Amino acid sequence: MTVPVPTAETRWRCTLCGNLTRFDVTRSSRVVEYLHLDLAGEAKVEEREVLSESLESIRCRWCNAVDQVELVARPDAETTG
C-alpha cells in the first residue's frame, strides 16, 4: 500500500474518525549517521543523511484504524484559482 506523505500544503486526516493530530507511523529508512562517542562511550549522532525512506503504515491513535488516512489541505495553505 502506498501511504501519502504530507506536504507544506497538506496534512493527514483519518477518514473514519476525523483525527488530524495523533498517528502511529511505521517507517523503514536507510541512513548514514556520523556518531561521536565521548570518552565514557556515550554516543551522539552529529550528522544524519537519509538515503531512502518509506512509510509502511499509519495507525490512528483515536480509533485504531490502520491505513485509513487521506491528505487534506492545511487551514493556512494558500489556494490558487
ZALUMDO-969812 format. One record per atom (N, C-alpha, C): residue in three letters; atom name; x, y, z. Coordinates in steps of 0.2 Angstrom, whole numbers. Layout:
N
{res: ALA atom: CA x: X y: Y z: Z}
...
//
This chain:
81
{res: MET atom: N x: 4 y: -6 z: 0}
{res: MET atom: CA x: 0 y: 0 z: 0}
{res: MET atom: C x: 4 y: 6 z: 0}
{res: THR atom: N x: 3 y: 11 z: -4}
{res: THR atom: CA x: 6 y: 17 z: -4}
{res: THR atom: C x: 3 y: 22 z: 1}
{res: VAL atom: N x: 7 y: 25 z: 6}
{res: VAL atom: CA x: 5 y: 29 z: 11}
{res: VAL atom: C x: 6 y: 36 z: 8}
{res: PRO atom: N x: 1 y: 41 z: 8}
{res: PRO atom: CA x: 3 y: 48 z: 6}
{res: PRO atom: C x: 7 y: 51 z: 11}
{res: VAL atom: N x: 11 y: 55 z: 9}
{res: VAL atom: CA x: 16 y: 59 z: 13}
{res: VAL atom: C x: 13 y: 67 z: 13}
{res: PRO atom: N x: 12 y: 69 z: 19}
{res: PRO atom: CA x: 10 y: 76 z: 20}
{res: PRO atom: C x: 15 y: 81 z: 17}
{res: THR atom: N x: 13 y: 87 z: 14}
{res: THR atom: CA x: 17 y: 92 z: 12}
{res: THR atom: C x: 16 y: 98 z: 16}
{res: ALA atom: N x: 19 y: 104 z: 13}
{res: ALA atom: CA x: 18 y: 110 z: 17}
{res: ALA atom: C x: 11 y: 113 z: 16}
{res: GLU atom: N x: 8 y: 110 z: 11}
{res: GLU atom: CA x: 1 y: 112 z: 10}
{res: GLU atom: C x: -5 y: 107 z: 12}
{res: THR atom: N x: -2 y: 101 z: 14}
{res: THR atom: CA x: -7 y: 96 z: 16}
{res: THR atom: C x: -5 y: 93 z: 22}
{res: ARG atom: N x: -10 y: 89 z: 25}
{res: ARG atom: CA x: -9 y: 86 z: 32}
{res: ARG atom: C x: -13 y: 79 z: 31}
{res: TRP atom: N x: -12 y: 75 z: 36}
{res: TRP atom: CA x: -16 y: 69 z: 37}
{res: TRP atom: C x: -22 y: 70 z: 40}
{res: ARG atom: N x: -27 y: 66 z: 38}
{res: ARG atom: CA x: -34 y: 66 z: 42}
{res: ARG atom: C x: -36 y: 59 z: 41}
{res: CYS atom: N x: -38 y: 56 z: 47}
{res: CYS atom: CA x: -41 y: 49 z: 47}
{res: CYS atom: C x: -48 y: 49 z: 44}
{res: THR atom: N x: -49 y: 45 z: 39}
{res: THR atom: CA x: -56 y: 45 z: 36}
{res: THR atom: C x: -61 y: 42 z: 40}
{res: LEU atom: N x: -60 y: 39 z: 45}
{res: LEU atom: CA x: -65 y: 36 z: 49}
{res: LEU atom: C x: -67 y: 40 z: 55}
{res: CYS atom: N x: -63 y: 43 z: 59}
{res: CYS atom: CA x: -65 y: 47 z: 64}
{res: CYS atom: C x: -63 y: 55 z: 64}
{res: GLY atom: N x: -59 y: 57 z: 59}
{res: GLY atom: CA x: -58 y: 64 z: 58}
{res: GLY atom: C x: -52 y: 66 z: 61}
{res: ASN atom: N x: -48 y: 62 z: 65}
{res: ASN atom: CA x: -42 y: 64 z: 68}
{res: ASN atom: C x: -37 y: 67 z: 64}
{res: LEU atom: N x: -34 y: 73 z: 66}
{res: LEU atom: CA x: -29 y: 77 z: 62}
{res: LEU atom: C x: -22 y: 77 z: 66}
{res: THR atom: N x: -22 y: 74 z: 72}
{res: THR atom: CA x: -16 y: 76 z: 76}
{res: THR atom: C x: -12 y: 70 z: 79}
{res: ARG atom: N x: -15 y: 64 z: 79}
{res: ARG atom: CA x: -11 y: 58 z: 83}
{res: ARG atom: C x: -11 y: 52 z: 78}
{res: PHE atom: N x: -5 y: 50 z: 76}
{res: PHE atom: CA x: -5 y: 44 z: 72}
{res: PHE atom: C x: 2 y: 40 z: 74}
{res: ASP atom: N x: 1 y: 34 z: 74}
{res: ASP atom: CA x: 7 y: 29 z: 75}
{res: ASP atom: C x: 10 y: 28 z: 68}
{res: VAL atom: N x: 16 y: 30 z: 66}
{res: VAL atom: CA x: 19 y: 29 z: 59}
{res: VAL atom: C x: 24 y: 23 z: 59}
{res: THR atom: N x: 23 y: 18 z: 55}
{res: THR atom: CA x: 29 y: 13 z: 54}
{res: THR atom: C x: 32 y: 15 z: 48}
{res: ARG atom: N x: 39 y: 16 z: 49}
{res: ARG atom: CA x: 43 y: 18 z: 43}
{res: ARG atom: C x: 49 y: 14 z: 43}
{res: SER atom: N x: 52 y: 13 z: 37}
{res: SER atom: CA x: 58 y: 10 z: 36}
{res: SER atom: C x: 63 y: 15 z: 33}
{res: SER atom: N x: 69 y: 15 z: 35}
{res: SER atom: CA x: 73 y: 20 z: 32}
{res: SER atom: C x: 80 y: 17 z: 32}
{res: ARG atom: N x: 84 y: 20 z: 27}
{res: ARG atom: CA x: 91 y: 18 z: 27}
{res: ARG atom: C x: 95 y: 24 z: 27}
{res: VAL atom: N x: 99 y: 25 z: 32}
{res: VAL atom: CA x: 103 y: 31 z: 34}
{res: VAL atom: C x: 110 y: 30 z: 35}
{res: VAL atom: N x: 114 y: 35 z: 34}
{res: VAL atom: CA x: 121 y: 35 z: 36}
{res: VAL atom: C x: 122 y: 40 z: 42}
{res: GLU atom: N x: 124 y: 38 z: 47}
{res: GLU atom: CA x: 125 y: 43 z: 53}
{res: GLU atom: C x: 132 y: 43 z: 55}
{res: TYR atom: N x: 134 y: 49 z: 57}
{res: TYR atom: CA x: 141 y: 51 z: 60}
{res: TYR atom: C x: 140 y: 51 z: 67}
{res: LEU atom: N x: 143 y: 46 z: 71}
{res: LEU atom: CA x: 142 y: 46 z: 78}
{res: LEU atom: C x: 148 y: 48 z: 81}
{res: HIS atom: N x: 147 y: 52 z: 86}
{res: HIS atom: CA x: 153 y: 55 z: 90}
{res: HIS atom: C x: 152 y: 51 z: 97}
{res: LEU atom: N x: 157 y: 47 z: 99}
{res: LEU atom: CA x: 157 y: 44 z: 106}
{res: LEU atom: C x: 162 y: 48 z: 110}
{res: ASP atom: N x: 159 y: 50 z: 116}
{res: ASP atom: CA x: 163 y: 53 z: 121}
{res: ASP atom: C x: 168 y: 48 z: 125}
{res: LEU atom: N x: 172 y: 50 z: 129}
{res: LEU atom: CA x: 177 y: 45 z: 132}
{res: LEU atom: C x: 174 y: 40 z: 136}
{res: ALA atom: N x: 167 y: 41 z: 139}
{res: ALA atom: CA x: 164 y: 37 z: 143}
{res: ALA atom: C x: 160 y: 32 z: 138}
{res: GLY atom: N x: 160 y: 33 z: 132}
{res: GLY atom: CA x: 157 y: 28 z: 127}
{res: GLY atom: C x: 150 y: 30 z: 125}
{res: GLU atom: N x: 147 y: 36 z: 128}
{res: GLU atom: CA x: 141 y: 38 z: 126}
{res: GLU atom: C x: 141 y: 41 z: 119}
{res: ALA atom: N x: 136 y: 38 z: 115}
{res: ALA atom: CA x: 136 y: 40 z: 108}
{res: ALA atom: C x: 131 y: 46 z: 107}
{res: LYS atom: N x: 133 y: 50 z: 102}
{res: LYS atom: CA x: 128 y: 56 z: 100}
{res: LYS atom: C x: 129 y: 56 z: 92}
{res: VAL atom: N x: 123 y: 57 z: 89}
{res: VAL atom: CA x: 123 y: 57 z: 82}
{res: VAL atom: C x: 124 y: 64 z: 80}
{res: GLU atom: N x: 129 y: 66 z: 76}
{res: GLU atom: CA x: 130 y: 73 z: 75}
{res: GLU atom: C x: 128 y: 75 z: 68}
{res: GLU atom: N x: 128 y: 70 z: 63}
{res: GLU atom: CA x: 125 y: 71 z: 56}
{res: GLU atom: C x: 121 y: 64 z: 54}
{res: ARG atom: N x: 116 y: 66 z: 51}
{res: ARG atom: CA x: 112 y: 60 z: 48}
{res: ARG atom: C x: 110 y: 62 z: 41}
{res: GLU atom: N x: 111 y: 57 z: 37}
{res: GLU atom: CA x: 109 y: 58 z: 30}
{res: GLU atom: C x: 104 y: 52 z: 28}
{res: VAL atom: N x: 98 y: 54 z: 26}
{res: VAL atom: CA x: 93 y: 49 z: 24}
{res: VAL atom: C x: 94 y: 47 z: 17}
{res: LEU atom: N x: 96 y: 40 z: 16}
{res: LEU atom: CA x: 97 y: 38 z: 9}
{res: LEU atom: C x: 91 y: 36 z: 6}
{res: SER atom: N x: 86 y: 33 z: 10}
{res: SER atom: CA x: 80 y: 31 z: 7}
{res: SER atom: C x: 75 y: 30 z: 13}
{res: GLU atom: N x: 69 y: 31 z: 12}
{res: GLU atom: CA x: 64 y: 31 z: 17}
{res: GLU atom: C x: 57 y: 29 z: 14}
{res: SER atom: N x: 53 y: 25 z: 17}
{res: SER atom: CA x: 46 y: 23 z: 15}
{res: SER atom: C x: 42 y: 22 z: 21}
{res: LEU atom: N x: 36 y: 25 z: 21}
{res: LEU atom: CA x: 31 y: 24 z: 26}
{res: LEU atom: C x: 27 y: 17 z: 24}
{res: GLU atom: N x: 27 y: 13 z: 29}
{res: GLU atom: CA x: 24 y: 7 z: 29}
{res: GLU atom: C x: 17 y: 6 z: 31}
{res: SER atom: N x: 15 y: 10 z: 36}
{res: SER atom: CA x: 8 y: 10 z: 38}
{res: SER atom: C x: 7 y: 16 z: 43}
{res: ILE atom: N x: 1 y: 18 z: 44}
{res: ILE atom: CA x: -1 y: 23 z: 48}
{res: ILE atom: C x: -7 y: 21 z: 52}
{res: ARG atom: N x: -7 y: 21 z: 59}
{res: ARG atom: CA x: -12 y: 19 z: 63}
{res: ARG atom: C x: -15 y: 25 z: 67}
{res: CYS atom: N x: -21 y: 27 z: 67}
{res: CYS atom: CA x: -24 y: 32 z: 70}
{res: CYS atom: C x: -24 y: 31 z: 78}
{res: ARG atom: N x: -22 y: 35 z: 82}
{res: ARG atom: CA x: -22 y: 34 z: 89}
{res: ARG atom: C x: -29 y: 35 z: 92}
{res: TRP atom: N x: -34 y: 38 z: 89}
{res: TRP atom: CA x: -40 y: 39 z: 92}
{res: TRP atom: C x: -45 y: 33 z: 91}
{res: CYS atom: N x: -45 y: 30 z: 84}
{res: CYS atom: CA x: -49 y: 25 z: 83}
{res: CYS atom: C x: -46 y: 18 z: 81}
{res: ASN atom: N x: -39 y: 18 z: 81}
{res: ASN atom: CA x: -35 y: 12 z: 79}
{res: ASN atom: C x: -36 y: 10 z: 72}
{res: ALA atom: N x: -39 y: 14 z: 68}
{res: ALA atom: CA x: -39 y: 12 z: 61}
{res: ALA atom: C x: -32 y: 12 z: 58}
{res: VAL atom: N x: -31 y: 7 z: 53}
{res: VAL atom: CA x: -24 y: 6 z: 50}
{res: VAL atom: C x: -25 y: 8 z: 43}
{res: ASP atom: N x: -21 y: 12 z: 41}
{res: ASP atom: CA x: -20 y: 14 z: 34}
{res: ASP atom: C x: -27 y: 17 z: 31}
{res: GLN atom: N x: -30 y: 21 z: 35}
{res: GLN atom: CA x: -36 y: 25 z: 33}
{res: GLN atom: C x: -35 y: 32 z: 33}
{res: VAL atom: N x: -30 y: 35 z: 31}
{res: VAL atom: CA x: -28 y: 42 z: 31}
{res: VAL atom: C x: -29 y: 44 z: 24}
{res: GLU atom: N x: -30 y: 51 z: 23}
{res: GLU atom: CA x: -31 y: 54 z: 17}
{res: GLU atom: C x: -27 y: 61 z: 18}
{res: LEU atom: N x: -25 y: 64 z: 13}
{res: LEU atom: CA x: -22 y: 71 z: 13}
{res: LEU atom: C x: -28 y: 76 z: 12}
{res: VAL atom: N x: -27 y: 81 z: 17}
{res: VAL atom: CA x: -32 y: 86 z: 16}
{res: VAL atom: C x: -28 y: 93 z: 16}
{res: ALA atom: N x: -31 y: 98 z: 14}
{res: ALA atom: CA x: -27 y: 105 z: 14}
{res: ALA atom: C x: -26 y: 107 z: 21}
{res: ARG atom: N x: -21 y: 110 z: 22}
{res: ARG atom: CA x: -20 y: 113 z: 29}
{res: ARG atom: C x: -24 y: 120 z: 29}
{res: PRO atom: N x: -26 y: 122 z: 35}
{res: PRO atom: CA x: -30 y: 128 z: 35}
{res: PRO atom: C x: -27 y: 134 z: 33}
{res: ASP atom: N x: -20 y: 135 z: 33}
{res: ASP atom: CA x: -17 y: 141 z: 31}
{res: ASP atom: C x: -14 y: 140 z: 24}
{res: ALA atom: N x: -15 y: 134 z: 21}
{res: ALA atom: CA x: -12 y: 133 z: 14}
{res: ALA atom: C x: -16 y: 138 z: 9}
{res: GLU atom: N x: -11 y: 141 z: 5}
{res: GLU atom: CA x: -14 y: 146 z: 0}
{res: GLU atom: C x: -17 y: 142 z: -6}
{res: THR atom: N x: -23 y: 144 z: -8}
{res: THR atom: CA x: -26 y: 141 z: -13}
{res: THR atom: C x: -25 y: 145 z: -19}
{res: THR atom: N x: -24 y: 142 z: -25}
{res: THR atom: CA x: -23 y: 146 z: -31}
{res: THR atom: C x: -29 y: 144 z: -35}
{res: GLY atom: N x: -32 y: 149 z: -39}
{res: GLY atom: CA x: -38 y: 148 z: -43}
{res: GLY atom: C x: -36 y: 148 z: -50}
//
